[in-house]
Amino acid sequence: MKKKQLKELNQETLSPSSYEFWDDFYDSGEGKGECYEWYVNFNQLKNYLLNLIKDGDKILHVGCGNSFLAEDLVEETENIHIEIINIDVCENAINRMNERNKKITNQRVRNSLIYQVEDATETNFKDNQFNGILDKGTADALLSTLELEQGDNEMVKSLLREMYRLLKYHTGWFVCVSRNVCLEPYFYSDEMTNWDLKRIDLTTNSTKGKGITQVNYIYLAKSLPLSDNENENEN
C-alpha cells in the first residue's frame, strides 16, 4: 500500500487499502490483542504449505500483521531449515512481533524469523530472491479501495508485479488466500507477469455464527519466464 498513491482519508472513509486503517486496527481495533488471523489459521493451510516447502527455502510473508503463521510454519518444519521474512506497512504491528520474537525460547524458530516494515507493492528486496511468498488477506485489502474492486485496481497490479519480480522462475510459488473471485483475473491480465495459476476452494467455519461456513480461495501461483529468451538466458 503506497502512501504517495493514497488520498487524505477521514475516519468515515478509511478503507483497508490505507495506512491509517491498519494503524487503528492494530493499535485499538480487533488486532490489538496478541494475535489476529485473517480468514484461516495455520492448521487450515498446513497441508498445502508443507507440500511446497523445501529445505533451504527463503520465504516472504506479506502483510504479516500479528499473525502466528510464520512462527507456526517454522515450528512444524523442524527437520529442515527455512527462513521467513515477514513484512507489513504497519510499524506498530512489526514492533510488537519483533518484541515477541525476542522472547521465543526455541532458538531455531527465533533465528528463522525476521520482521520488518516494508510496502509489499514496492519492496527493497532483490529480483528472484524468494522461493515462496505467503499472503493472507493483503491482496484483498488492496482491492478494498472504496473505488474499483475489479479489473482496474493499480495497487493490486503493483502487488502482483512485485511478487512476480521477487520469486525465482520455475520453482517460485505464491500462495495467496483471498475471499474474492474478482482477484483471479488480475493474474492473467498483466503483460509484465506470467503465472501458472491454480485456485483451490477451502470452506471453513465462519466466526459469524454456529453452522455458518465461509469459502476461502487459495490462489496457488507459480512464476514462469515472460519469454523463451529469458528461459535461454537462465540456462
C-alpha positions as CSV (number, residue, x, y, z in Angstrom):
1,M,0.0,0.0,0.0
2,K,1.8,3.1,-1.2
3,K,1.3,6.3,0.8
4,K,2.0,8.5,-2.2
5,Q,-1.0,6.9,-4.0
6,L,-3.4,7.4,-1.2
7,K,-5.7,10.5,-0.8
8,E,-6.3,12.1,2.6
9,L,-8.9,10.0,4.2
10,N,-11.2,10.9,7.1
11,Q,-12.4,8.4,9.6
12,E,-15.7,7.7,7.8
13,T,-13.9,6.8,4.5
14,L,-11.0,4.8,5.8
15,S,-10.5,1.6,3.8
16,P,-8.3,-1.4,4.3
17,S,-6.1,-0.1,1.5
18,S,-4.9,2.8,3.7
19,Y,-2.1,3.0,6.2
20,E,-4.4,4.8,8.7
21,F,-6.8,1.8,8.7
22,W,-4.1,-0.6,9.9
23,D,-2.6,1.8,12.4
24,D,-6.1,1.9,14.0
25,F,-6.7,-1.8,13.6
26,Y,-3.5,-2.9,15.4
27,D,-3.5,-0.1,17.9
28,S,-7.1,-0.1,19.2
29,G,-9.1,-2.3,16.9
30,E,-9.6,-6.1,16.5
31,G,-5.8,-6.5,16.0
32,K,-4.8,-5.1,19.4
33,G,-4.5,-8.5,21.0
34,E,-1.6,-10.9,20.9
35,C,-2.6,-12.4,17.6
36,Y,-5.2,-11.8,14.8
37,E,-5.5,-14.3,12.0
38,W,-7.2,-13.3,8.7
39,Y,-9.5,-15.8,7.1
40,V,-7.7,-19.1,8.1
41,N,-5.2,-20.3,10.6
42,F,-2.0,-22.3,10.0
43,N,-3.6,-25.7,10.7
44,Q,-6.1,-25.0,7.9
45,L,-3.3,-24.2,5.4
46,K,-0.7,-26.6,6.7
47,N,-1.1,-29.4,4.2
48,Y,-0.9,-27.1,1.3
49,L,2.2,-25.3,2.5
50,L,4.1,-28.4,3.6
51,N,3.7,-29.8,0.1
52,L,5.5,-26.8,-1.3
53,I,8.3,-26.0,1.1
54,K,11.8,-27.5,0.8
55,D,15.0,-27.4,2.8
56,G,16.8,-24.1,2.4
57,D,13.8,-22.1,1.2
58,K,13.7,-18.4,1.7
59,I,10.1,-17.3,2.1
60,L,8.4,-13.9,2.2
61,H,5.2,-13.3,4.2
62,V,3.5,-10.1,3.1
63,G,1.0,-8.2,5.3
64,C,2.0,-10.3,8.3
65,G,0.4,-8.1,10.9
66,N,0.5,-10.0,14.2
67,S,-0.3,-13.4,12.7
68,F,1.5,-16.5,14.1
69,L,1.5,-18.1,10.6
70,A,5.3,-17.9,10.1
71,E,6.1,-18.9,13.6
72,D,3.8,-22.0,13.4
73,L,5.3,-22.9,10.0
74,V,8.9,-22.9,11.3
75,E,7.9,-25.0,14.3
76,E,6.2,-27.5,12.0
77,T,9.2,-27.8,9.7
78,E,11.7,-28.8,12.4
79,N,13.5,-31.3,10.1
80,I,14.5,-28.7,7.5
81,H,15.9,-25.1,7.6
82,I,13.8,-22.3,6.2
83,E,13.9,-18.5,6.6
84,I,10.8,-16.4,6.7
85,I,10.9,-12.6,6.2
86,N,7.7,-11.1,7.5
87,I,6.7,-7.6,6.2
88,D,3.9,-5.2,6.9
89,V,3.3,-1.4,6.4
90,C,2.1,-1.1,9.9
91,E,5.1,-0.2,12.1
92,N,3.3,-0.9,15.4
93,A,2.5,-4.4,14.4
94,I,6.1,-5.1,13.3
95,N,7.4,-3.7,16.5
96,R,5.2,-6.0,18.5
97,M,6.2,-9.0,16.5
98,N,9.9,-8.2,17.0
99,E,9.3,-7.9,20.7
100,R,7.5,-11.3,20.7
101,N,10.3,-12.9,18.6
102,K,12.9,-11.9,21.2
103,K,11.0,-13.9,23.8
104,I,10.8,-17.1,21.8
105,T,12.8,-19.8,23.7
106,N,13.3,-22.0,20.7
107,Q,16.5,-20.6,19.1
108,R,15.9,-22.3,15.8
109,V,12.5,-20.7,15.4
110,R,13.6,-17.3,16.7
111,N,16.6,-17.2,14.3
112,S,14.4,-18.2,11.3
113,L,12.1,-15.3,11.6
114,I,12.7,-11.7,10.5
115,Y,10.1,-8.9,10.9
116,Q,10.5,-5.6,9.1
117,V,8.4,-2.6,7.8
118,E,8.0,-2.8,4.0
119,D,5.5,-1.8,1.4
120,A,4.5,-5.1,-0.4
121,T,3.9,-3.2,-3.6
122,E,7.4,-1.7,-3.7
123,T,9.9,-3.6,-1.6
124,N,13.7,-3.1,-1.3
125,F,14.5,-6.8,-2.0
126,K,16.5,-8.0,-5.0
127,D,15.0,-9.8,-8.0
128,N,14.2,-13.5,-7.8
129,Q,15.2,-13.6,-4.2
130,F,12.5,-15.9,-2.7
131,N,11.5,-19.5,-3.2
132,G,8.0,-18.8,-1.9
133,I,5.6,-16.0,-0.9
134,L,2.6,-16.1,1.5
135,D,-0.3,-13.6,1.5
136,K,-3.3,-14.0,3.7
137,G,-5.6,-11.0,3.0
138,T,-3.2,-8.4,1.7
139,A,-4.4,-8.6,-1.9
140,D,-8.0,-8.3,-0.6
141,A,-7.1,-5.2,1.4
142,L,-5.8,-3.5,-1.7
143,L,-9.0,-4.5,-3.5
144,S,-10.9,-2.6,-0.9
145,T,-10.2,0.9,-2.1
146,L,-13.8,2.0,-1.9
147,E,-13.5,2.7,-5.6
148,L,-12.9,-0.1,-8.2
149,E,-12.7,-3.7,-6.9
150,Q,-12.3,-5.4,-10.2
151,G,-10.2,-5.1,-13.3
152,D,-8.6,-1.8,-12.9
153,N,-7.1,-1.6,-9.4
154,E,-3.5,-0.3,-9.9
155,M,-2.5,-1.2,-6.3
156,V,-3.4,-4.9,-6.9
157,K,-1.5,-4.9,-10.2
158,S,1.6,-3.4,-8.4
159,L,1.4,-6.1,-5.7
160,L,1.3,-8.9,-8.2
161,R,4.1,-7.4,-10.3
162,E,6.3,-7.1,-7.2
163,M,5.6,-10.7,-6.1
164,Y,6.5,-11.8,-9.6
165,R,9.7,-9.9,-9.5
166,L,10.8,-11.3,-6.2
167,L,10.1,-15.0,-7.0
168,K,12.5,-17.5,-8.6
169,Y,11.4,-18.6,-12.0
170,H,10.0,-22.1,-12.5
171,T,10.2,-23.1,-8.8
172,G,8.9,-19.9,-7.1
173,W,5.4,-20.2,-5.6
174,F,2.9,-17.6,-4.4
175,V,0.2,-18.7,-2.0
176,C,-2.5,-16.0,-1.8
177,V,-5.5,-16.5,0.4
178,S,-8.5,-14.4,-0.6
179,R,-12.3,-14.2,-0.3
180,N,-12.6,-12.5,-3.7
181,V,-13.1,-14.3,-7.0
182,C,-12.5,-10.9,-8.7
183,L,-8.9,-11.3,-7.8
184,E,-8.3,-14.1,-10.2
185,P,-8.4,-12.1,-13.5
186,Y,-5.5,-10.0,-12.2
187,F,-3.1,-12.9,-12.5
188,Y,-3.9,-13.2,-16.3
189,S,-4.3,-9.5,-17.3
190,D,-0.8,-8.1,-17.0
191,E,1.8,-8.5,-19.7
192,M,4.6,-7.8,-17.1
193,T,3.9,-11.1,-15.3
194,N,3.5,-14.7,-16.3
195,W,1.7,-17.0,-13.8
196,D,0.7,-20.7,-13.8
197,L,-2.4,-20.4,-11.6
198,K,-4.5,-22.9,-9.7
199,R,-7.4,-22.0,-7.5
200,I,-8.4,-24.1,-4.5
201,D,-11.7,-23.6,-2.7
202,L,-11.4,-24.0,1.1
203,T,-14.6,-24.0,3.1
204,T,-14.2,-23.2,6.8
205,N,-16.5,-22.4,9.7
206,S,-17.4,-18.7,10.0
207,T,-16.9,-16.7,13.1
208,K,-20.3,-15.1,12.4
209,G,-22.2,-17.9,14.0
210,K,-22.6,-21.6,14.6
211,G,-23.3,-23.6,11.4
212,I,-22.3,-20.8,9.1
213,T,-19.5,-21.6,6.7
214,Q,-17.2,-19.3,4.6
215,V,-15.5,-20.1,1.3
216,N,-11.9,-19.0,1.1
217,Y,-9.9,-19.1,-2.2
218,I,-6.3,-20.3,-2.2
219,Y,-4.6,-18.9,-5.3
220,L,-1.5,-21.0,-5.9
221,A,0.6,-19.2,-8.5
222,K,3.9,-20.3,-9.9
223,S,6.1,-17.8,-11.7
224,L,7.2,-18.5,-15.3
225,P,9.6,-16.6,-17.6
226,L,8.0,-13.9,-19.7
227,S,9.6,-15.2,-22.9
228,D,11.7,-18.0,-24.4
229,N,14.6,-15.6,-24.4
230,E,14.5,-15.3,-20.6
231,N,14.4,-19.1,-20.4
232,E,17.6,-19.4,-22.6
233,N,19.4,-16.7,-20.5
234,E,18.8,-18.7,-17.3
235,N,20.4,-21.7,-18.9
